[in-house]
Amino acid sequence: MLLISCPNCGPRDETEFHYGGQAHIAYPENPNDLTDREWAEYLFYRENTKGTFAERWVHSTGCRQWFNMLRDTVSYDIHSIYAMGQPRPDITGTSTTGTGAGVAGGPGLAPGAATTGSATTGAAAPTSSEGV
């Protein structure tokens, strides 16, 4: 299972979250002016990236807030978690010197977050009494 670091609540088990599709898809400015094909492309045509992919997620059983995540679709490694409305972070370089990123859990992750999305070992998911 993935350990996802909610920007508001901290690290939580993936079962507390729901996937919301590809991030950074702008709603059409004038949807009534679109042809049926253009509207269908907006609704259904998405990238199917093998590798790092920007996704939307919602913490559905916690704070119920949406956020974006850069996740590797092959290894499930989580590279970055960032707020809705923020531009996609550049993860080409691994150095975070001087950027403030990488503190307490990896580039762009909330404090206490795991640097990968690998399964948790030896750590139980927080219970509802632990401040969800």
VOLODREN-127602 format. One record per residue: residue number from 1; residue in three letters; x, y, z of N, C-alpha, C in turn. Coordinates in nm, 2 decimals, padded with zeros to 4 digits, always signed. Layout:
N
   k   r n_east n_north   n_up ca_east ca_north  ca_up c_east c_north   c_up
 NUM ALA      X       Y      Z       X        Y      Z      X       Y      Z
...
! end
This chain:
132
   k   r n_east n_north   n_up ca_east ca_north  ca_up c_east c_north   c_up
   1 MET +00.08  -00.12 +00.00  +00.00   +00.00 +00.00 +00.09  +00.13 +00.00
   2 LEU +00.03  +00.23 -00.06  +00.10   +00.36 -00.06 +00.08  +00.43 +00.07
   3 LEU +00.18  +00.51 +00.11  +00.16   +00.60 +00.22 +00.17  +00.74 +00.15
   4 ILE +00.05  +00.80 +00.15  +00.04   +00.93 +00.09 +00.04  +01.04 +00.20
   5 SER +00.12  +01.15 +00.17  +00.13   +01.26 +00.27 +00.04  +01.37 +00.23
   6 CYS -00.07  +01.37 +00.30  -00.17   +01.48 +00.28 -00.11  +01.61 +00.32
   7 PRO -00.12  +01.72 +00.24  -00.06   +01.85 +00.28 -00.12  +01.91 +00.41
   8 ASN -00.24  +01.86 +00.44  -00.30   +01.92 +00.56 -00.29  +01.83 +00.68
   9 CYS -00.29  +01.69 +00.66  -00.31   +01.60 +00.77 -00.18  +01.52 +00.79
  10 GLY -00.08  +01.52 +00.70  +00.04   +01.44 +00.71 +00.02  +01.30 +00.65
  11 PRO +00.11  +01.21 +00.67  +00.11   +01.08 +00.61 -00.01  +01.00 +00.65
  12 ARG -00.08  +00.94 +00.55  -00.19   +00.85 +00.58 -00.19  +00.74 +00.47
  13 ASP -00.26  +00.63 +00.51  -00.28   +00.52 +00.42 -00.36  +00.55 +00.29
  14 GLU -00.32  +00.49 +00.18  -00.39   +00.53 +00.06 -00.54  +00.50 +00.06
  15 THR -00.59  +00.42 +00.14  -00.73   +00.39 +00.15 -00.81  +00.51 +00.19
  16 GLU -00.75  +00.61 +00.25  -00.82   +00.73 +00.29 -00.83  +00.83 +00.17
  17 PHE -00.78  +00.80 +00.06  -00.77   +00.89 -00.06 -00.85  +00.84 -00.18
  18 HIS -00.89  +00.93 -00.27  -00.95   +00.89 -00.39 -00.88  +00.96 -00.51
  19 TYR -00.85  +00.89 -00.61  -00.79   +00.94 -00.73 -00.89  +01.03 -00.81
  20 GLY -00.84  +01.14 -00.86  -00.93   +01.24 -00.93 -00.89  +01.26 -01.07
  21 GLY -00.80  +01.18 -01.13  -00.77   +01.20 -01.27 -00.64  +01.28 -01.29
  22 GLN -00.62  +01.31 -01.41  -00.50   +01.39 -01.45 -00.51  +01.53 -01.40
  23 ALA -00.40  +01.58 -01.35  -00.40   +01.72 -01.30 -00.37  +01.82 -01.42
  24 HIS -00.40  +01.94 -01.39  -00.37   +02.05 -01.48 -00.45  +02.05 -01.61
  25 ILE -00.58  +02.00 -01.61  -00.67   +02.00 -01.72 -00.76  +02.12 -01.70
  26 ALA -00.75  +02.22 -01.78  -00.83   +02.34 -01.77 -00.97  +02.32 -01.82
  27 TYR -01.07  +02.37 -01.75  -01.21   +02.36 -01.80 -01.22  +02.46 -01.92
  28 PRO -01.29  +02.42 -02.02  -01.30   +02.51 -02.14 -01.36  +02.64 -02.10
  29 GLU -01.31  +02.75 -02.16  -01.36   +02.88 -02.13 -01.51  +02.90 -02.17
  30 ASN -01.54  +02.85 -02.29  -01.68   +02.85 -02.34 -01.72  +02.71 -02.38
  31 PRO -01.76  +02.63 -02.29  -01.80   +02.49 -02.32 -01.91  +02.48 -02.42
  32 ASN -02.01  +02.58 -02.42  -02.12   +02.57 -02.52 -02.07  +02.59 -02.66
  33 ASP -01.96  +02.65 -02.68  -01.90   +02.67 -02.82 -01.83  +02.55 -02.87
  34 LEU -01.81  +02.45 -02.79  -01.73   +02.33 -02.84 -01.82  +02.24 -02.92
  35 THR -01.75  +02.18 -03.02  -01.82   +02.07 -03.09 -01.83  +01.95 -03.01
  36 ASP -01.91  +01.85 -03.05  -01.92   +01.73 -02.97 -01.79  +01.66 -02.96
  37 ARG -01.71  +01.66 -03.06  -01.58   +01.60 -03.06 -01.49  +01.67 -02.96
  38 GLU -01.48  +01.80 -02.96  -01.40   +01.88 -02.87 -01.44  +01.86 -02.72
  39 TRP -01.57  +01.85 -02.70  -01.62   +01.83 -02.56 -01.59  +01.68 -02.52
  40 ALA -01.60  +01.59 -02.61  -01.56   +01.45 -02.57 -01.41  +01.44 -02.54
  41 GLU -01.33  +01.51 -02.62  -01.19   +01.51 -02.60 -01.15  +01.57 -02.46
  42 TYR -01.23  +01.68 -02.42  -01.20   +01.74 -02.29 -01.24  +01.64 -02.18
  43 LEU -01.35  +01.57 -02.20  -01.40   +01.48 -02.09 -01.32  +01.35 -02.08
  44 PHE -01.29  +01.29 -02.19  -01.24   +01.16 -02.19 -01.09  +01.13 -02.24
  45 TYR -01.03  +01.22 -02.31  -00.90   +01.20 -02.36 -00.80  +01.25 -02.26
  46 ARG -00.72  +01.16 -02.21  -00.62   +01.20 -02.11 -00.49  +01.13 -02.15
  47 GLU -00.38  +01.18 -02.11  -00.25   +01.12 -02.13 -00.24  +00.99 -02.06
  48 ASN -00.17  +00.90 -02.11  -00.15   +00.77 -02.04 +00.00  +00.74 -02.03
  49 THR +00.06  +00.83 -01.94  +00.20   +00.83 -01.93 +00.26  +00.71 -01.86
  50 LYS +00.37  +00.66 -01.91  +00.45   +00.56 -01.84 +00.56  +00.63 -01.78
  51 GLY +00.56  +00.65 -01.65  +00.66   +00.73 -01.58 +00.59  +00.84 -01.49
  52 THR +00.66  +00.95 -01.47  +00.61   +01.05 -01.39 +00.48  +01.12 -01.44
  53 PHE +00.38  +01.13 -01.36  +00.25   +01.17 -01.41 +00.19  +01.26 -01.30
  54 ALA +00.13  +01.38 -01.34  +00.07   +01.47 -01.25 -00.08  +01.43 -01.23
  55 GLU -00.12  +01.40 -01.10  -00.25   +01.35 -01.07 -00.32  +01.44 -00.97
  56 ARG -00.45  +01.43 -00.97  -00.53   +01.50 -00.86 -00.58  +01.39 -00.76
  57 TRP -00.57  +01.42 -00.64  -00.62   +01.33 -00.53 -00.70  +01.41 -00.43
  58 VAL -00.79  +01.34 -00.36  -00.87   +01.41 -00.25 -00.85  +01.32 -00.13
  59 HIS -00.84  +01.38 -00.01  -00.83   +01.31 +00.11 -00.97  +01.29 +00.16
  60 SER -01.04  +01.19 +00.11  -01.19   +01.18 +00.12 -01.23  +01.14 +00.27
  61 THR -01.15  +01.07 +00.34  -01.19   +01.04 +00.48 -01.12  +01.12 +00.58
  62 GLY -01.05  +01.22 +00.54  -00.98   +01.31 +00.63 -01.03  +01.45 +00.62
  63 CYS -00.94  +01.54 +00.57  -00.97   +01.68 +00.56 -01.06  +01.72 +00.44
  64 ARG -01.07  +01.62 +00.35  -01.16   +01.64 +00.22 -01.11  +01.74 +00.13
  65 GLN -00.98  +01.77 +00.13  -00.92   +01.87 +00.05 -00.85  +01.80 -00.07
  66 TRP -00.86  +01.87 -00.19  -00.79   +01.82 -00.31 -00.65  +01.87 -00.31
  67 PHE -00.56  +01.79 -00.37  -00.42   +01.83 -00.39 -00.37  +01.76 -00.52
  68 ASN -00.25  +01.80 -00.57  -00.19   +01.74 -00.68 -00.07  +01.65 -00.63
  69 MET -00.04  +01.55 -00.71  +00.07   +01.46 -00.68 +00.14  +01.43 -00.81
  70 LEU +00.28  +01.43 -00.80  +00.36   +01.37 -00.91 +00.40  +01.23 -00.87
  71 ARG +00.35  +01.13 -00.94  +00.37   +00.99 -00.91 +00.42  +00.92 -01.03
  72 ASP +00.51  +00.83 -01.01  +00.57   +00.74 -01.11 +00.47  +00.63 -01.13
  73 THR +00.41  +00.61 -01.25  +00.31   +00.51 -01.28 +00.37  +00.37 -01.29
  74 VAL +00.50  +00.36 -01.30  +00.56   +00.23 -01.31 +00.60  +00.18 -01.17
  75 SER +00.67  +00.26 -01.09  +00.72   +00.22 -00.96 +00.63  +00.26 -00.84
  76 TYR +00.53  +00.35 -00.87  +00.44   +00.41 -00.77 +00.51  +00.50 -00.67
  77 ASP +00.64  +00.54 -00.70  +00.71   +00.63 -00.62 +00.64  +00.77 -00.63
  78 ILE +00.62  +00.84 -00.52  +00.56   +00.97 -00.51 +00.68  +01.07 -00.51
  79 HIS +00.68  +01.15 -00.61  +00.79   +01.25 -00.63 +00.76  +01.38 -00.56
  80 SER +00.64  +01.43 -00.56  +00.60   +01.56 -00.51 +00.45  +01.56 -00.48
  81 ILE +00.41  +01.63 -00.38  +00.28   +01.67 -00.35 +00.27  +01.82 -00.33
  82 TYR +00.17  +01.88 -00.40  +00.16   +02.02 -00.40 +00.01  +02.06 -00.41
  83 ALA -00.01  +02.19 -00.38  -00.15   +02.24 -00.37 -00.21  +02.26 -00.51
  84 MET -00.35  +02.25 -00.51  -00.42   +02.27 -00.63 -00.39  +02.42 -00.67
  85 GLY -00.39  +02.44 -00.80  -00.36   +02.58 -00.85 -00.21  +02.61 -00.86
  86 GLN -00.13  +02.53 -00.80  +00.02   +02.55 -00.81 +00.07  +02.49 -00.94
  87 PRO +00.17  +02.54 -01.00  +00.23   +02.48 -01.12 +00.30  +02.35 -01.09
  88 ARG +00.30  +02.26 -01.19  +00.37   +02.14 -01.17 +00.52  +02.16 -01.14
  89 PRO +00.57  +02.10 -01.03  +00.71   +02.12 -01.00 +00.80  +02.05 -01.10
  90 ASP +00.92  +02.11 -01.11  +01.02   +02.05 -01.20 +01.10  +01.95 -01.12
  91 ILE +01.10  +01.82 -01.15  +01.17   +01.72 -01.08 +01.29  +01.67 -01.15
  92 THR +01.33  +01.73 -01.26  +01.44   +01.68 -01.34 +01.57  +01.68 -01.26
  93 GLY +01.59  +01.78 -01.18  +01.71   +01.78 -01.10 +01.68  +01.72 -00.96
  94 THR +01.78  +01.65 -00.90  +01.75   +01.60 -00.77 +01.80  +01.69 -00.66
  95 SER +01.88  +01.79 -00.69  +01.93   +01.88 -00.59 +01.82  +01.97 -00.54
  96 THR +01.81  +01.99 -00.41  +01.71   +02.08 -00.36 +01.77  +02.20 -00.28
  97 THR +01.90  +02.22 -00.30  +01.97   +02.32 -00.22 +01.92  +02.45 -00.25
  98 GLY +01.88  +02.53 -00.15  +01.84   +02.66 -00.16 +01.69  +02.68 -00.20
  99 THR +01.62  +02.57 -00.22  +01.48   +02.58 -00.26 +01.38  +02.56 -00.15
 100 GLY +01.43  +02.51 -00.04  +01.33   +02.48 +00.07 +01.26  +02.35 +00.06
 101 ALA +01.27  +02.29 -00.06  +01.21   +02.16 -00.08 +01.30  +02.05 -00.02
 102 GLY +01.25  +01.94 +00.00  +01.33   +01.83 +00.04 +01.34  +01.82 +00.20
 103 VAL +01.29  +01.92 +00.27  +01.30   +01.92 +00.41 +01.20  +01.83 +00.47
 104 ALA +01.23  +01.75 +00.56  +01.14   +01.66 +00.64 +01.06  +01.57 +00.55
 105 GLY +01.12  +01.50 +00.46  +01.05   +01.40 +00.39 +01.07  +01.39 +00.24
 106 GLY +01.14  +01.48 +00.18  +01.17   +01.47 +00.03 +01.12  +01.59 -00.04
 107 PRO +01.15  +01.59 -00.17  +01.11   +01.71 -00.25 +00.96  +01.73 -00.26
 108 GLY +00.92  +01.85 -00.21  +00.78   +01.88 -00.22 +00.68  +01.81 -00.13
 109 LEU +00.73  +01.73 -00.04  +00.64   +01.65 +00.04 +00.62  +01.72 +00.18
 110 ALA +00.51  +01.68 +00.24  +00.47   +01.74 +00.37 +00.56  +01.68 +00.47
 111 PRO +00.58  +01.75 +00.58  +00.67   +01.70 +00.69 +00.63  +01.56 +00.73
 112 GLY +00.72  +01.47 +00.75  +00.70   +01.33 +00.79 +00.66  +01.24 +00.68
 113 ALA +00.66  +01.29 +00.56  +00.62   +01.20 +00.45 +00.73  +01.11 +00.40
 114 ALA +00.69  +00.99 +00.36  +00.79   +00.90 +00.30 +00.84  +00.96 +00.17
 115 THR +00.96  +00.93 +00.13  +01.01   +00.98 +00.00 +00.96  +00.89 -00.12
 116 THR +00.91  +00.78 -00.09  +00.86   +00.69 -00.20 +00.72  +00.65 -00.16
 117 GLY +00.65  +00.59 -00.26  +00.52   +00.54 -00.23 +00.52  +00.39 -00.20
 118 SER +00.63  +00.34 -00.16  +00.64   +00.20 -00.13 +00.55  +00.16 -00.01
 119 ALA +00.53  +00.03 +00.00  +00.45   -00.02 +00.11 +00.51  +00.02 +00.25
 120 THR +00.43  +00.04 +00.34  +00.48   +00.07 +00.48 +00.53  -00.05 +00.54
 121 THR +00.63  -00.05 +00.61  +00.68   -00.17 +00.68 +00.70  -00.14 +00.83
 122 GLY +00.63  -00.21 +00.91  +00.64   -00.20 +01.05 +00.57  -00.08 +01.11
 123 ALA +00.50  +00.00 +01.03  +00.42   +00.11 +01.08 +00.28  +00.10 +01.05
 124 ALA +00.19  +00.10 +01.14  +00.05   +00.09 +01.12 -00.01  +00.23 +01.08
 125 ALA -00.11  +00.22 +01.00  -00.18   +00.34 +00.96 -00.25  +00.40 +01.09
 126 PRO -00.25  +00.54 +01.10  -00.31   +00.60 +01.22 -00.46  +00.56 +01.23
 127 THR -00.50  +00.55 +01.36  -00.64   +00.52 +01.38 -00.72  +00.65 +01.39
 128 SER -00.85  +00.64 +01.39  -00.93   +00.76 +01.39 -00.91  +00.84 +01.52
 129 SER -00.86  +00.78 +01.62  -00.83   +00.86 +01.74 -00.70  +00.93 +01.74
 130 GLU -00.62  +00.92 +01.63  -00.49   +00.98 +01.63 -00.49  +01.11 +01.55
 131 GLY -00.61  +01.18 +01.55  -00.61   +01.31 +01.49 -00.63  +01.32 +01.34
 132 VAL -00.72  +01.23 +01.29  -00.75   +01.23 +01.15 -00.81  +01.36 +01.11
! end
